[in-house]
Amino acid sequence: MQIETIELRNYRLFRKATLADLPRLTVVVGANGSGKSTLFDAFSFLKEALSHNVAQAVAHRGGFEELVSRGEGGPIGFTVKFRESGGRLATYQVDIANDDGRPVVGREVLKFRRGQYGKPWHFVDFSRGRGTAITNEAAYGQAGAVEERRDYVLDDPSVLAIKGLGQFKEFRVVAEFRSLIENWHISDFHISNARPSAEAGYAEHLSTRGDNVAQVAQYLYERHRDCFDRILNVMKQRVPGVSRVEAQPTEDGRLVLRFQDGSFRDPFIARYVSDGTIKMFAYLVLLYDPKPHPLLAIEEPENQLYPELLHELVEEFRDYAHRGGQVFVSTHSPEFLNGARLEEIYWLVKRDGFTTICRAHESELLRNLVAEGDLPGTLWKQGLFEGAGLQ
């Protein structure tokens, strides 16, 4: 599955903003306060709304009045257009309304278009806990097929219909989209979380905070040695001196990462290794996961990393994206941007309190300068991304 378009409506700084024609790797750049974190929080909001309900996701962000764009009464809305596994374009739209102080699902639609001009089938169409869903999904796309629908009522109008219906096998399309969102990885990595020793245990995937990196490294070493060896080979190439990494058990049943530097006989435990080394290793553990996340969102990966590593990190993100996981990255770093392609870069412009989204390759000036050999990060640093410095 690949997301092609994301639209945000009345979500904090984004009164109406669209990321369209999304590539596998999307790099977002903007001045402080332009909305990069808010954009990534929209991914977290949708995932949290699905895991729990929209009322909890709204409350977690200070309430409806704090979340809705200033001067707007709502609803808060999201539209996601994506290619499902069969290659068909689908559209998911959800609007969050405020009914007497309680956030509810005002409208939720999941639809597929039949051909270029055909009328779309609404696989899900709900409002405030009541709606319909298609029951003859297998007939979709067949000549002369007519949709058959059934009415449903949810117990809670703040629960997404795709959460309830996505549990049943007969709603394959709904279940597939639900799984897409459930498996999004929105990184909240903090270097301090990756340093302490961890309780010995089992972990297949890196957590959003990166606090189980030792457990995942141990899992990869034992169950997916080829992936672990690739991580180590990349570490040797990217971080001079690193010749071995291991997750070493301690006497009290914990795991600690140990890094072997070829210049020294004894390995260093994680708390004595540089921030950049730990962070690069954690990112590689995430990027070489045997089961890539369908969407990976990472804010400012350049923190604690040497500038010389950033161009190579862009390549790692791009490789991950082409292995099956779509990647969104926000950055302030010209060095990171220098590794990105112009068609991968979007920038945020804040005017009169609201943010719009621009795409770099749509600028004739930027296209011409890159064609002449200039690098995107250099052009960003020179202020040639129009409006990017305005507040």
N, C-alpha and C positions, 0 to 999 in steps of 0.2 A: 504494500500500500504506500502511496505517496500523496502527501498533502500538496495541492496545487494553489489553493487560495485560502487565506485567513482574513476575515473581516471582524473588527471590533467596533461596537456601537455603545456610546455612553459609558465607557469603562475608564474612569478616572481621566487621564490626560487625552484619551482617545475618544473624541466625540463621534467621529466616523473615520476609520483608517483601514486601509487594505494592504496586505502583502499578497501580490498576485504573481502568477507564473513562477512559483517557487522552484528553485533548483534543489538538488539533493543536499548541497551545503549552502546555508544562508548565513552571511556574516552581517551583523547589525552594528552600526556605529552611530554615535551621537554625543553631543555635549552633556555634561552633568545636568541632570534634571530634565532631560529631553524625553525620557520615558522608556529607556532600555529595560530597566528592572520591571516596570509596569507591564511591558509587553510579555516578558517571560513569566510574570505572575499570572497572566491570563491563561497560560498553559496549566499552571498549578491550580488555578481556580476550576477549570473544567475537570481536571483529574480528581480534585477534592470533592466537587459537586457530584461526580459519579460514584466515588468511594462512599460518600455519606449522603448528603443532600445539598441543595442550593442554599437552604437556610443556614446550615453550618458553615458552608464556604463563605457566605456573605458575612456572618457574625465574626468569623476568624479575621476578617479584614476591616473590622470596626463598624459594621452595619451598612445598610443600604445607602444611607445619606452620605457616608464617607466614601463609598465605592462609585456611586453614579457620578458622571461628569458634572462639574459645577454649572449650575443654572439649568440643568435638565431634570425632568421628573422621572425619566425612564421611558421604556424599560432598558435594562442593560442587555446587550445582545451579542451573540457570536455566530458567525457562519463559517463553516469549514467545508471546502470542496476538496474531494480526494478521489483517487483511483482505487477502487476495491480490487480484490484479488483477480477478478475476471476481466479487469481492464476498463470497466465502465465508470463513467464519471458520476459520483454521488455528491449530494449536498446535505449537510446537517446544519440545521438552524435552531437555536434556542434563545428565547427571550426570557429574562428574569424580571418579574413584576413585583411591586410592593403593595400587598393587599392589607390595608389597615395595620401597617407596621411589620407584617410578616412576609419575607421573600418567598415567592412561589414561582413555579414554572408557568409563565404566561402563555407560551406557545413553544412547541417542540415538534420539529418535522425532520424526517429522514427520507429523502426521495432520490430516485434514480430516473434518468431520462432515457427514453427508448429511441435510440437513433439520434440524428442531428436535430430533427424537428418534431419528434414524437412527444406526446404529453407525458410528463413524468408520473411514475407510480409513487404514491406516498406510502412507503412501507410503515412509517409511524407518523401519526398526526394527533397530538395531544394538547390539551389546554387545561391547566389547573387540575391535574389528576384524572381527567377523563379524556377518552379519545378512542381511536381505532387503529388497528394494525392489519396488514395483509396476511391472510391465512393460506393463500395458494402461491407462495413465493416461488416454488419450482416452475411455475408457468410463466414467470417473467421472461420477456424476450421472445416468446413463441408467437407465431403468426396467429392473429385473431384472438389472442388470450385477453380475457377481461378480469380485472382484479376483483378478488373476493375479500371482504373485510368483516371484522368482528369488533364489537364494542368492548372496551375494557375500562375498569375503574381502579385507580391506585389508592392505597390506604392514606397516602400523604401527598398533597399537591406540590410539595417541595422536592419530591423524588423524581429523578429523570426517568422517563419511560424506557430509555435504552438500558437502564439498570435492571428494571424488573423484567422486561421482555427478553433481554439478552441472556437470561439464564436458561431459556428453553431452546431445544435443538431445532424446533420448527421455524424459528426466526434466525436463520443463518446470517443474513445480511446484518441484522441488528447486533447479533452476538459478535460478528467480526469487527464492527465499528467499536463496540464496547471494549473488546479486547485491545484494539488499537490504543485507545485512551488509557486504559488500565496499565498498559506497559510503557507509557511515556516515562522517560527519566529526566527530571528537571533537577540538575545538580545544585546542591547547596554545600559544596565542598569547602571544608575549613582545614587548613594544614595541621592545626593543633589536634584534630580528631584522629588523624592518621598516624600520629606519633606514639601514643601510649600502647602498651601491650594489650592484647584483647583476650577475652575469655576463649579458651579452646572450644571449638564448635564447628558447625557446618554452615557455610554460606556460599551460594553459587554466583551471586551477582553483587557488585559493589553497591553499597547503600548511597543514597543521595548525599549524605554528609561525609562519606569516605571513611567511616570509623571502623569498618570491618575489612580493611584492605589486607591485613595479614591472613585472615580466615579465607578470603577469596583466593589469595595467592597460594595458600596451602591446597585448596580445592583444585585449582588449575594444575598445580604441580602433580597431584595424585591422579586426577581424572582426565585432564586434557593437557598432557605433557607437551604436545605440539604447540599449543597456544602459549604455554608458559615459556617454552624455548624461544618462540618468536618475540615475546616481550623482552626476554633477556638479551637477545641479539640486538633488538632496537635500543635497549638501554646502553649496551656497549658502544653502539654507533653514536648515540645522542649525548651520553654523559661520559666523558673521558675518565678512565680508571676503573669503572665498574666492571667486574668480571664475573660476579655471581650474586644472586639474591636468594635468600631462603627465609621461610617462616619457621623459626626455631621454637619448639616447645620449652617451657620453663618448668622448674620443679613444682610450682604451685598450680600447674595446669593451664597456663596462659600461653599465648603465642606472641612472639616478638619478631619483627623483621630485622634481618641482618644483611648488611651490604658488604661484599668483599671488594676492596680496592687492591688492584694488582701491585701497588707500591708497598703494601703492608701485609704482614703475615696473618694478623688476626682481623676478622671482620668487625665492622662498626654496627652497633645496634641503631635502630631508627632515630633515637633521640639525639644521636651525635652526627647524623647525616644532614646535609644542607636541605633547606626548605625546597629548593628547586629539584633536588634528586628525589625526595619523597613525592612531590607533586607530579613529576614526570612519570614516576613508576605507577602512581595511582591512576593517572589518566590512561596509561597503557593497559592496566588491568581492566579498566572500563572499556577501552576501545577494542581490545582483543577478546572480549566476551564471546564464547562460542555461539551464543544466541543474542544477536544485536537487538537493542531496543528499537522499536519502530520509529521513535522520535527521541532525540537526545538534545537537551538544551543546557548550555553552559555559559555562565556569565564570567567575563573577564579572565580567561584562562592564563593571561600573561603574568598575573601576579605571582611573585616569587620565582619566575623563570628567567633565565638569561635571555636577552634579546636574540642572541644567535640561535636559540632553540625554537623560536616562534615560527619561522618559515617552515621548519620540519614538522612542527605540531599541526600546522594547517594541512600539510600533506597527510598526516595521520587521520585527521578529522575527515578529509575528503575520501580517503581510502575506506574508512568506516562507512561513510554515507553510501558509497557504491557497493558495499557488501550487503546493504539492505537496511541500514538505519539512517533515516533522515536527520540532519544535524543543523541546529541553530546555535550560533555563537555570538555573544555581544563582546565588544572590545573598545578600549581606548587607545590601543597600541598601534602606532604607524608601522612598526616592524611586523606585527601580525597581519595587518592589511596588505603589506607588501607581498605576502605569500598568497593572498586571495586573488581570484579572477574578478574582473570588473562586473561580470554578470552575476556573481555571487553576493555582491555588496549592496545593502540597502542602508540609507541613512535617515535619521529622524530630525525633523525641523519643528521647533516649538515657536508658535506665534500666537499672541493674544491668549495665552494660557492653554492652548490645545496643540496636539502634536499631529503632524502629517508624516507620511512615509514616502521617501523618494528612492528610486532605483538608479544605481550608478551608471549602468550601461545605457540608460535612456538619455543621459546628458551627452550632447554632441561634443562639448568641450572636453569632457573626461575621455570619451572614446578616442578623440583625435590625439590627446596628449599621451594616452597609453599606447596608441599605435606608433607614436614617435619614440617610445622607449621609456617614458616616465612610469614610475610605480605608484599604485593607488595610495599607499601609505604616505608617500612623499607629497602627493597632491592633497591629501587630507590635511597634512601638517601645514601646507602652504595656504590653507583656507579656500581651496577651489571647489569644495563641495558646497554648492550655493545654499546659503541660509542656515548652514549647520551650526554656526556660532551664535545665532539669534536666540534670545530668551524671551 
